[in-house]
Amino acid sequence: KKSKPVHRLVVRRYSERSVAAIQAIANDTSIDIIDRFFDLRDLAEKLRKESRMLNNGLTRSSMPTAMMLFYRDGLLTREDIVEFSQELQDWITHEW
């Protein structure tokens, strides 16, 4: 399955992005610690909702739509999808 390595790449990029956002808030000493705590809580809730797509049992039929969303969110690049058919690449990268 070509989609498994791509999915793993997406999860890695999402994780890196999420950890960086968490660290940015946690390390921002210009913001009061109480405000940072609540900002982190809000971010954790947002990330929890967003990450559902990453582990919701993606199927063969749902993967193209998921890949399009990952591409739109900057988690996939054109280079990441070159192994797929031109038709699928065009669909993933289409501007909706």
Phi and psi in radians as a Rosetta constraint file:
Dihedral C 1 N 2 CA 2 C 2 CIRCULARHARMONIC -1.233 0.35
Dihedral N 2 CA 2 C 2 N 3 CIRCULARHARMONIC -0.432 0.35
Dihedral C 2 N 3 CA 3 C 3 CIRCULARHARMONIC -1.331 0.35
Dihedral N 3 CA 3 C 3 N 4 CIRCULARHARMONIC -0.409 0.35
Dihedral C 3 N 4 CA 4 C 4 CIRCULARHARMONIC -1.078 0.35
Dihedral N 4 CA 4 C 4 N 5 CIRCULARHARMONIC -0.862 0.35
Dihedral C 4 N 5 CA 5 C 5 CIRCULARHARMONIC -1.123 0.35
Dihedral N 5 CA 5 C 5 N 6 CIRCULARHARMONIC -0.586 0.35
Dihedral C 5 N 6 CA 6 C 6 CIRCULARHARMONIC -1.181 0.35
Dihedral N 6 CA 6 C 6 N 7 CIRCULARHARMONIC -0.740 0.35
Dihedral C 6 N 7 CA 7 C 7 CIRCULARHARMONIC -1.084 0.35
Dihedral N 7 CA 7 C 7 N 8 CIRCULARHARMONIC -0.756 0.35
Dihedral C 7 N 8 CA 8 C 8 CIRCULARHARMONIC -1.072 0.35
Dihedral N 8 CA 8 C 8 N 9 CIRCULARHARMONIC -0.707 0.35
Dihedral C 8 N 9 CA 9 C 9 CIRCULARHARMONIC -1.080 0.35
Dihedral N 9 CA 9 C 9 N 10 CIRCULARHARMONIC -0.757 0.35
Dihedral C 9 N 10 CA 10 C 10 CIRCULARHARMONIC -1.080 0.35
Dihedral N 10 CA 10 C 10 N 11 CIRCULARHARMONIC -0.797 0.35
Dihedral C 10 N 11 CA 11 C 11 CIRCULARHARMONIC -1.081 0.35
Dihedral N 11 CA 11 C 11 N 12 CIRCULARHARMONIC -0.725 0.35
Dihedral C 11 N 12 CA 12 C 12 CIRCULARHARMONIC -1.088 0.35
Dihedral N 12 CA 12 C 12 N 13 CIRCULARHARMONIC -0.821 0.35
Dihedral C 12 N 13 CA 13 C 13 CIRCULARHARMONIC -1.131 0.35
Dihedral N 13 CA 13 C 13 N 14 CIRCULARHARMONIC -0.714 0.35
Dihedral C 13 N 14 CA 14 C 14 CIRCULARHARMONIC -1.106 0.35
Dihedral N 14 CA 14 C 14 N 15 CIRCULARHARMONIC -0.744 0.35
Dihedral C 14 N 15 CA 15 C 15 CIRCULARHARMONIC -1.094 0.35
Dihedral N 15 CA 15 C 15 N 16 CIRCULARHARMONIC -0.773 0.35
Dihedral C 15 N 16 CA 16 C 16 CIRCULARHARMONIC -1.071 0.35
Dihedral N 16 CA 16 C 16 N 17 CIRCULARHARMONIC -0.790 0.35
Dihedral C 16 N 17 CA 17 C 17 CIRCULARHARMONIC -1.080 0.35
Dihedral N 17 CA 17 C 17 N 18 CIRCULARHARMONIC -0.743 0.35
Dihedral C 17 N 18 CA 18 C 18 CIRCULARHARMONIC -1.174 0.35
Dihedral N 18 CA 18 C 18 N 19 CIRCULARHARMONIC -0.792 0.35
Dihedral C 18 N 19 CA 19 C 19 CIRCULARHARMONIC -1.101 0.35
Dihedral N 19 CA 19 C 19 N 20 CIRCULARHARMONIC -0.705 0.35
Dihedral C 19 N 20 CA 20 C 20 CIRCULARHARMONIC -1.086 0.35
Dihedral N 20 CA 20 C 20 N 21 CIRCULARHARMONIC -0.712 0.35
Dihedral C 20 N 21 CA 21 C 21 CIRCULARHARMONIC -1.153 0.35
Dihedral N 21 CA 21 C 21 N 22 CIRCULARHARMONIC -0.710 0.35
Dihedral C 21 N 22 CA 22 C 22 CIRCULARHARMONIC -1.115 0.35
Dihedral N 22 CA 22 C 22 N 23 CIRCULARHARMONIC -0.810 0.35
Dihedral C 22 N 23 CA 23 C 23 CIRCULARHARMONIC -1.099 0.35
Dihedral N 23 CA 23 C 23 N 24 CIRCULARHARMONIC -0.669 0.35
Dihedral C 23 N 24 CA 24 C 24 CIRCULARHARMONIC -1.058 0.35
Dihedral N 24 CA 24 C 24 N 25 CIRCULARHARMONIC -0.765 0.35
Dihedral C 24 N 25 CA 25 C 25 CIRCULARHARMONIC -1.219 0.35
Dihedral N 25 CA 25 C 25 N 26 CIRCULARHARMONIC -0.830 0.35
Dihedral C 25 N 26 CA 26 C 26 CIRCULARHARMONIC -1.064 0.35
Dihedral N 26 CA 26 C 26 N 27 CIRCULARHARMONIC -0.585 0.35
Dihedral C 26 N 27 CA 27 C 27 CIRCULARHARMONIC -1.646 0.35
Dihedral N 27 CA 27 C 27 N 28 CIRCULARHARMONIC -0.002 0.35
Dihedral C 27 N 28 CA 28 C 28 CIRCULARHARMONIC -1.450 0.35
Dihedral N 28 CA 28 C 28 N 29 CIRCULARHARMONIC 1.573 0.35
Dihedral C 28 N 29 CA 29 C 29 CIRCULARHARMONIC -1.304 0.35
Dihedral N 29 CA 29 C 29 N 30 CIRCULARHARMONIC -0.080 0.35
Dihedral C 29 N 30 CA 30 C 30 CIRCULARHARMONIC -1.342 0.35
Dihedral N 30 CA 30 C 30 N 31 CIRCULARHARMONIC -0.196 0.35
Dihedral C 30 N 31 CA 31 C 31 CIRCULARHARMONIC -1.870 0.35
Dihedral N 31 CA 31 C 31 N 32 CIRCULARHARMONIC 2.376 0.35
Dihedral C 31 N 32 CA 32 C 32 CIRCULARHARMONIC -0.950 0.35
Dihedral N 32 CA 32 C 32 N 33 CIRCULARHARMONIC 2.524 0.35
Dihedral C 32 N 33 CA 33 C 33 CIRCULARHARMONIC -1.034 0.35
Dihedral N 33 CA 33 C 33 N 34 CIRCULARHARMONIC -0.607 0.35
Dihedral C 33 N 34 CA 34 C 34 CIRCULARHARMONIC -1.179 0.35
Dihedral N 34 CA 34 C 34 N 35 CIRCULARHARMONIC -0.747 0.35
Dihedral C 34 N 35 CA 35 C 35 CIRCULARHARMONIC -1.129 0.35
Dihedral N 35 CA 35 C 35 N 36 CIRCULARHARMONIC -0.681 0.35
Dihedral C 35 N 36 CA 36 C 36 CIRCULARHARMONIC -1.087 0.35
Dihedral N 36 CA 36 C 36 N 37 CIRCULARHARMONIC -0.722 0.35
Dihedral C 36 N 37 CA 37 C 37 CIRCULARHARMONIC -1.008 0.35
Dihedral N 37 CA 37 C 37 N 38 CIRCULARHARMONIC -0.861 0.35
Dihedral C 37 N 38 CA 38 C 38 CIRCULARHARMONIC -1.218 0.35
Dihedral N 38 CA 38 C 38 N 39 CIRCULARHARMONIC -0.592 0.35
Dihedral C 38 N 39 CA 39 C 39 CIRCULARHARMONIC -1.096 0.35
Dihedral N 39 CA 39 C 39 N 40 CIRCULARHARMONIC -0.725 0.35
Dihedral C 39 N 40 CA 40 C 40 CIRCULARHARMONIC -1.158 0.35
Dihedral N 40 CA 40 C 40 N 41 CIRCULARHARMONIC -0.685 0.35
Dihedral C 40 N 41 CA 41 C 41 CIRCULARHARMONIC -1.078 0.35
Dihedral N 41 CA 41 C 41 N 42 CIRCULARHARMONIC -0.789 0.35
Dihedral C 41 N 42 CA 42 C 42 CIRCULARHARMONIC -1.121 0.35
Dihedral N 42 CA 42 C 42 N 43 CIRCULARHARMONIC -0.735 0.35
Dihedral C 42 N 43 CA 43 C 43 CIRCULARHARMONIC -1.110 0.35
Dihedral N 43 CA 43 C 43 N 44 CIRCULARHARMONIC -0.736 0.35
Dihedral C 43 N 44 CA 44 C 44 CIRCULARHARMONIC -1.044 0.35
Dihedral N 44 CA 44 C 44 N 45 CIRCULARHARMONIC -0.708 0.35
Dihedral C 44 N 45 CA 45 C 45 CIRCULARHARMONIC -1.146 0.35
Dihedral N 45 CA 45 C 45 N 46 CIRCULARHARMONIC -0.760 0.35
Dihedral C 45 N 46 CA 46 C 46 CIRCULARHARMONIC -1.069 0.35
Dihedral N 46 CA 46 C 46 N 47 CIRCULARHARMONIC -0.793 0.35
Dihedral C 46 N 47 CA 47 C 47 CIRCULARHARMONIC -1.148 0.35
Dihedral N 47 CA 47 C 47 N 48 CIRCULARHARMONIC -0.637 0.35
Dihedral C 47 N 48 CA 48 C 48 CIRCULARHARMONIC -1.068 0.35
Dihedral N 48 CA 48 C 48 N 49 CIRCULARHARMONIC -0.759 0.35
Dihedral C 48 N 49 CA 49 C 49 CIRCULARHARMONIC -1.188 0.35
Dihedral N 49 CA 49 C 49 N 50 CIRCULARHARMONIC -0.785 0.35
Dihedral C 49 N 50 CA 50 C 50 CIRCULARHARMONIC -1.105 0.35
Dihedral N 50 CA 50 C 50 N 51 CIRCULARHARMONIC -0.664 0.35
Dihedral C 50 N 51 CA 51 C 51 CIRCULARHARMONIC -1.314 0.35
Dihedral N 51 CA 51 C 51 N 52 CIRCULARHARMONIC -0.131 0.35
Dihedral C 51 N 52 CA 52 C 52 CIRCULARHARMONIC -0.968 0.35
Dihedral N 52 CA 52 C 52 N 53 CIRCULARHARMONIC -0.692 0.35
Dihedral C 52 N 53 CA 53 C 53 CIRCULARHARMONIC -1.111 0.35
Dihedral N 53 CA 53 C 53 N 54 CIRCULARHARMONIC -0.463 0.35
Dihedral C 53 N 54 CA 54 C 54 CIRCULARHARMONIC -1.254 0.35
Dihedral N 54 CA 54 C 54 N 55 CIRCULARHARMONIC -0.506 0.35
Dihedral C 54 N 55 CA 55 C 55 CIRCULARHARMONIC -2.305 0.35
Dihedral N 55 CA 55 C 55 N 56 CIRCULARHARMONIC 0.571 0.35
Dihedral C 55 N 56 CA 56 C 56 CIRCULARHARMONIC -1.668 0.35
Dihedral N 56 CA 56 C 56 N 57 CIRCULARHARMONIC 0.503 0.35
Dihedral C 56 N 57 CA 57 C 57 CIRCULARHARMONIC 1.198 0.35
Dihedral N 57 CA 57 C 57 N 58 CIRCULARHARMONIC 0.914 0.35
Dihedral C 57 N 58 CA 58 C 58 CIRCULARHARMONIC -0.973 0.35
Dihedral N 58 CA 58 C 58 N 59 CIRCULARHARMONIC 2.325 0.35
Dihedral C 58 N 59 CA 59 C 59 CIRCULARHARMONIC -1.863 0.35
Dihedral N 59 CA 59 C 59 N 60 CIRCULARHARMONIC 2.974 0.35
Dihedral C 59 N 60 CA 60 C 60 CIRCULARHARMONIC -1.004 0.35
Dihedral N 60 CA 60 C 60 N 61 CIRCULARHARMONIC -0.663 0.35
Dihedral C 60 N 61 CA 61 C 61 CIRCULARHARMONIC -1.334 0.35
Dihedral N 61 CA 61 C 61 N 62 CIRCULARHARMONIC -0.481 0.35
Dihedral C 61 N 62 CA 62 C 62 CIRCULARHARMONIC -1.591 0.35
Dihedral N 62 CA 62 C 62 N 63 CIRCULARHARMONIC -0.251 0.35
Dihedral C 62 N 63 CA 63 C 63 CIRCULARHARMONIC -1.077 0.35
Dihedral N 63 CA 63 C 63 N 64 CIRCULARHARMONIC -0.744 0.35
Dihedral C 63 N 64 CA 64 C 64 CIRCULARHARMONIC -1.014 0.35
Dihedral N 64 CA 64 C 64 N 65 CIRCULARHARMONIC -0.747 0.35
Dihedral C 64 N 65 CA 65 C 65 CIRCULARHARMONIC -1.138 0.35
Dihedral N 65 CA 65 C 65 N 66 CIRCULARHARMONIC -0.751 0.35
Dihedral C 65 N 66 CA 66 C 66 CIRCULARHARMONIC -1.067 0.35
Dihedral N 66 CA 66 C 66 N 67 CIRCULARHARMONIC -0.741 0.35
Dihedral C 66 N 67 CA 67 C 67 CIRCULARHARMONIC -1.121 0.35
Dihedral N 67 CA 67 C 67 N 68 CIRCULARHARMONIC -0.655 0.35
Dihedral C 67 N 68 CA 68 C 68 CIRCULARHARMONIC -1.087 0.35
Dihedral N 68 CA 68 C 68 N 69 CIRCULARHARMONIC -0.755 0.35
Dihedral C 68 N 69 CA 69 C 69 CIRCULARHARMONIC -1.166 0.35
Dihedral N 69 CA 69 C 69 N 70 CIRCULARHARMONIC -0.702 0.35
Dihedral C 69 N 70 CA 70 C 70 CIRCULARHARMONIC -1.097 0.35
Dihedral N 70 CA 70 C 70 N 71 CIRCULARHARMONIC -0.702 0.35
Dihedral C 70 N 71 CA 71 C 71 CIRCULARHARMONIC -1.118 0.35
Dihedral N 71 CA 71 C 71 N 72 CIRCULARHARMONIC -0.809 0.35
Dihedral C 71 N 72 CA 72 C 72 CIRCULARHARMONIC -1.039 0.35
Dihedral N 72 CA 72 C 72 N 73 CIRCULARHARMONIC -0.624 0.35
Dihedral C 72 N 73 CA 73 C 73 CIRCULARHARMONIC -1.494 0.35
Dihedral N 73 CA 73 C 73 N 74 CIRCULARHARMONIC 0.075 0.35
Dihedral C 73 N 74 CA 74 C 74 CIRCULARHARMONIC 1.405 0.35
Dihedral N 74 CA 74 C 74 N 75 CIRCULARHARMONIC 0.248 0.35
Dihedral C 74 N 75 CA 75 C 75 CIRCULARHARMONIC -1.588 0.35
Dihedral N 75 CA 75 C 75 N 76 CIRCULARHARMONIC -0.227 0.35
Dihedral C 75 N 76 CA 76 C 76 CIRCULARHARMONIC -2.250 0.35
Dihedral N 76 CA 76 C 76 N 77 CIRCULARHARMONIC 2.589 0.35
Dihedral C 76 N 77 CA 77 C 77 CIRCULARHARMONIC -2.057 0.35
Dihedral N 77 CA 77 C 77 N 78 CIRCULARHARMONIC 2.952 0.35
Dihedral C 77 N 78 CA 78 C 78 CIRCULARHARMONIC -1.006 0.35
Dihedral N 78 CA 78 C 78 N 79 CIRCULARHARMONIC -0.666 0.35
Dihedral C 78 N 79 CA 79 C 79 CIRCULARHARMONIC -1.102 0.35
Dihedral N 79 CA 79 C 79 N 80 CIRCULARHARMONIC -0.520 0.35
Dihedral C 79 N 80 CA 80 C 80 CIRCULARHARMONIC -1.252 0.35
Dihedral N 80 CA 80 C 80 N 81 CIRCULARHARMONIC -0.356 0.35
Dihedral C 80 N 81 CA 81 C 81 CIRCULARHARMONIC -1.988 0.35
Dihedral N 81 CA 81 C 81 N 82 CIRCULARHARMONIC 0.234 0.35
Dihedral C 81 N 82 CA 82 C 82 CIRCULARHARMONIC -1.121 0.35
Dihedral N 82 CA 82 C 82 N 83 CIRCULARHARMONIC -0.385 0.35
Dihedral C 82 N 83 CA 83 C 83 CIRCULARHARMONIC -1.346 0.35
Dihedral N 83 CA 83 C 83 N 84 CIRCULARHARMONIC -0.205 0.35
Dihedral C 83 N 84 CA 84 C 84 CIRCULARHARMONIC -1.537 0.35
Dihedral N 84 CA 84 C 84 N 85 CIRCULARHARMONIC 2.880 0.35
Dihedral C 84 N 85 CA 85 C 85 CIRCULARHARMONIC -1.051 0.35
Dihedral N 85 CA 85 C 85 N 86 CIRCULARHARMONIC 2.695 0.35
Dihedral C 85 N 86 CA 86 C 86 CIRCULARHARMONIC -1.064 0.35
Dihedral N 86 CA 86 C 86 N 87 CIRCULARHARMONIC -0.653 0.35
Dihedral C 86 N 87 CA 87 C 87 CIRCULARHARMONIC -1.060 0.35
Dihedral N 87 CA 87 C 87 N 88 CIRCULARHARMONIC -0.785 0.35
Dihedral C 87 N 88 CA 88 C 88 CIRCULARHARMONIC -1.183 0.35
Dihedral N 88 CA 88 C 88 N 89 CIRCULARHARMONIC -0.721 0.35
Dihedral C 88 N 89 CA 89 C 89 CIRCULARHARMONIC -1.011 0.35
Dihedral N 89 CA 89 C 89 N 90 CIRCULARHARMONIC -0.789 0.35
Dihedral C 89 N 90 CA 90 C 90 CIRCULARHARMONIC -1.094 0.35
Dihedral N 90 CA 90 C 90 N 91 CIRCULARHARMONIC -0.694 0.35
Dihedral C 90 N 91 CA 91 C 91 CIRCULARHARMONIC -1.188 0.35
Dihedral N 91 CA 91 C 91 N 92 CIRCULARHARMONIC -0.745 0.35
Dihedral C 91 N 92 CA 92 C 92 CIRCULARHARMONIC -1.094 0.35
Dihedral N 92 CA 92 C 92 N 93 CIRCULARHARMONIC -0.712 0.35
Dihedral C 92 N 93 CA 93 C 93 CIRCULARHARMONIC -1.628 0.35
Dihedral N 93 CA 93 C 93 N 94 CIRCULARHARMONIC 0.022 0.35
Dihedral C 93 N 94 CA 94 C 94 CIRCULARHARMONIC -1.099 0.35
Dihedral N 94 CA 94 C 94 N 95 CIRCULARHARMONIC 2.437 0.35
Dihedral C 94 N 95 CA 95 C 95 CIRCULARHARMONIC -1.478 0.35
Dihedral N 95 CA 95 C 95 N 96 CIRCULARHARMONIC 1.931 0.35
